[in-house]
Amino acid sequence: MFRGAFVPDPQLLATILQISDLHFGEPDPVSGDARDFSAIPPIVQKHRHFDGLLGHHFRALEHLQEFCEGLRTAGEQPYVVVTGDVTRTGNGNEFDTADDYLISRLIFGNKVAGLMLGDWRDRAITGNHDQWPGNLTILGGPTAARVTYFPLNTFPSEFPIPLPGGRTIRLIKIDSDVDVHPFGAKRFFAHGSFVSQLNTLGMSLAPKADGEIRVLVLHHSPAHTNYVLGIDSASRDELARVLLDKDICVLMTGHMHKPLLHNGPPDVKRPHMVLESRSGTTTQMDVVPAARLAALWQSDFAAGLPQQLDPAPHLRAQRDH
C-alpha cells in the first residue's frame, strides 16, 4: 500500500491500495475457495511460474475486505489499483467471480466478502493469466470474457487521482502482455512483450503538467531480469526510454508473487531513477490441499522426476517439513 505523503508535513494526501495476482478461480459452492485443481498436470504444478493455477482462497478475500473496511473506518477512502492476473485461466466464470467480489459481494452460506468498488476497472490492468484461453492449455487466444471486461483498445489509458493543492497522481496503465503470441514460448513462460503499447504511449501522453506525479502501472516487473516471468529486451529498452522521456518516476507492478520496493534505474544505459512498487499475490491460495499433496508425492515416486525441477514455493515449504 502507498500512503501518499509527498510533502514534509504529516498531512495525508491520498491512500493508494495496490493489490495484484488475485487469481480468481471458479469457486467451490461450500468453501468459497477456488475449485480443486486435480486436473492440472503434476509437471505443471511443480513450476513456480504456474503458481496462479492454485486459485483464490476465500479467507484471503475476507482479510482483504477487513483491511479495506479498516481504512474506511479510519476516514480514508483508498484508491484500489489492481496490477493484473485477476483470474486463474481467463474464463468467463472467473472474470464474473472477480467482478462480483470487487464490485459488490460474494456469498457462500454464512460467508460474505467483497470490496464494493463500483469503478475497480478504472484502476486495473490485465496480466498474462487473464489472456489465457479459459482453460489449462495456456496456449491460445483470450476469451470473449476478457474482451468484455477489458476491450482490446482499453490500454494505454490514464486515471488521475487529485491531491490537495492542485497536484495530481496520474496512473498510466498499459498491457505488458499485448505483443505476446498466443501460441509462443513467451506465453508459456509468462514473458512480457509490449513495445507497441510503449510506442502508442510515447505519441499519446501529453506533456507533464505542473505538480503531476506520473505512475506507470504494468503487470511485469522490470526488476526481474530472468527469461521466465521476465520482459523481452526490446520492451525493456523502450520502457527505459519512455520512463525518461515522459518523466515517469514510479512503477506499480505484480506478476512475481513476491512484494518488492526498489529504487533504481531500470536500464543502466539510461540512469533515470524510478521507484518500483511490486505487489505480491494478494488472495491466491498458498497451500496445496493435503489430499492433493499426497497424490503429488505418489506421482513423484512413480515418475522418478529429476531433482533439478524447480517446485513451487508452497510445495517446497511442505516438503521441507
Order of alpha helices (4+ residues) and beta strands (2+ residues): beta-beta-alpha-alpha-beta-alpha-beta-beta-beta-alpha-beta-beta-alpha-alpha-beta-alpha-beta-beta-beta-alpha-alpha
